[in-house]
Amino acid sequence: MTPQHTLLAILYLVALPLVHADWVPNTNDPEQVKAKAALEQLLEKRPEAQEFFDRAYGYAVFPSVKRFGAVFGFAWGGGIVIQDDQHLGTCSQFVVDLGPQLGGQVYSQVIFFKDAQALETFQEGRFEFQGRASGVFFGWGGASEPSYLPDVAIFSLTKGGLMFEAAAGPAKFGYKPIY
């Protein structure tokens, strides 16, 4: 092995752990730009998410999910799906739940898919998620929710609002490929 090859191999091994979500957005698409900003913010505030970027088969990014509740709660948001640093399509979520809750909040959310089957389940519209508890006061506070299922990990990052809740109900997701 030549010294140049040895140096390249060492640089590769050193740089490999520094690789983040390498997907590069189309700067002409505002939704992709918002999604990339949400990913960067997640990694800044929740560095433990890096492990999921490193190992996930793919992920869905919802840059801005809006949530309002007063006994009945509603949430909705749109995003994009990424796999192998390629934009596969757009996604949406809609939640209706019931339980003690009052207020409104905005948050970003990333759903990591462990394997091809998990991503396929999401793309076919068979993915559902239930259960949520949070306390948010104008961006201060946090959420506690089921964050790891056998094949999915979910990270939410509060952007702001005033919301107290302990509600349960299904989250329905939709997917539309870009081609």
VENWOGI-V858221 format. One record per backbone hydrogen bond with DSSP energy under -0.5 kcal/mol. NH is the residue of the N-H (numbers start at 1). CO is the residue of the C=O. E is the energy in kcal/mol with one decimal. If there is no record, write none. Layout:
nh: <NH:NH>
co: <CO:CO>
e: <E:E>
This chain:
nh: <6:7:8:9:10:11:12:13:14:15:16:17:18:19:19:22:25:27:29:30:32:33:34:35:36:37:38:39:40:41:42:43:44:45:46:49:50:51:52:53:54:55:56:57:58:59:60:61:62:62:63:64:65:66:66:67:68:69:70:71:72:73:74:75:76:77:79:80:81:82:83:84:86:88:88:89:90:91:92:93:94:95:96:97:98:99:100:102:103:104:105:106:107:108:109:110:111:112:112:113:114:114:119:120:121:122:123:124:125:126:127:129:131:132:133:134:135:136:137:138:139:140:142:144:147:149:152:153:154:155:157:159:160:162:163:164:165:166:167:168:171:172:172:173:174:176:178>
co: <2:3:4:5:6:7:8:9:10:11:12:13:15:15:16:20:23:25:26:28:29:29:30:31:32:33:34:35:36:37:38:39:40:41:42:46:47:48:49:49:50:51:52:113:113:82:111:80:60:109:61:78:107:64:76:105:74:103:72:101:70:97:68:95:66:93:91:61:89:59:86:57:83:81:86:81:176:79:174:77:172:75:170:73:168:71:166:164:69:162:67:160:65:157:62:155:60:110:153:58:112:151:115:116:117:118:119:120:122:121:121:171:169:167:144:165:142:163:140:161:161:137:135:133:145:152:149:112:147:110:108:106:106:104:136:102:134:100:132:98:129:94:170:127:92:90:88>
e: <-2.3:-2.5:-2.4:-2.5:-2.4:-2.6:-2.4:-2.3:-2.3:-2.6:-2.0:-0.6:-1.4:-0.5:-1.5:-1.2:-0.6:-0.8:-2.2:-0.7:-0.6:-2.0:-2.4:-2.2:-2.4:-2.1:-2.2:-2.2:-2.4:-2.3:-2.3:-2.3:-1.9:-2.5:-3.1:-2.6:-1.9:-0.8:-0.8:-1.8:-2.5:-1.4:-2.7:-2.9:-1.1:-2.7:-2.5:-2.9:-0.5:-3.4:-0.6:-0.6:-3.7:-0.5:-2.5:-2.7:-2.7:-2.6:-2.3:-1.4:-2.0:-2.6:-3.0:-1.8:-1.9:-1.6:-2.7:-1.9:-2.5:-3.2:-2.2:-0.5:-1.4:-2.7:-0.7:-1.0:-2.7:-2.1:-1.9:-2.3:-2.3:-2.8:-1.3:-2.0:-2.2:-1.7:-0.6:-2.1:-2.0:-2.4:-2.5:-2.6:-2.1:-2.5:-2.4:-2.7:-2.6:-0.6:-3.4:-3.0:-0.6:-2.6:-1.9:-2.6:-2.4:-1.9:-2.7:-2.0:-1.6:-2.2:-0.6:-1.0:-0.6:-1.8:-1.4:-1.6:-2.1:-3.1:-3.1:-5.2:-0.6:-1.8:-1.4:-3.3:-0.5:-3.2:-0.7:-1.9:-2.3:-2.5:-2.8:-3.0:-1.5:-2.3:-2.3:-1.8:-2.3:-2.0:-1.5:-1.9:-1.9:-2.9:-0.6:-0.8:-2.4:-2.8:-2.5>
